[in-house]
Amino acid sequence: MSFFTFSIEGEKMPSLGECDMDDELYDYIYLSFDTLESVWVDGIKRKGFDYCGVSTVEKDIKKLMEILVNWQKSFELLPDTIDISTSIDSQTGEAIPCIYQKKDIMNQLTQIVSICEKAIEMDKRVVVFGL
């Protein structure tokens, strides 16, 4: 399993916390992130996060928090076991099951919201490390 790691720029982790978001969960909600402005490793501002590189969020941290909180509200309405399939089997054309426990998804989202809150308090940026 691969991960996207969210952390606070310039801070030693895990003392302040960092969170890995499973790539399947990221793939499920990534279009929401395309509304956020971030700076990629080449120094250029773009929308969304670099899937295979490093992105830094500064001015849109509150917006990132709002997106994550709204996803939490959405997932809260679902059953305890959730299929967030995002991949298709090329042979059968059917979705490849990707089963999660709701509590695990909620935990990941809560941790990332906490990182955003700490970054705002410390006047730091949020760094997202892609795959």
Summary of the structure (lengths in Angstrom):
residues: 131
radius of gyration: 15.0
end to end distance: 10.1
largest distance: 49.7
contacts: 370
relative contact order: 0.26
helix: 37%
strand: 25%
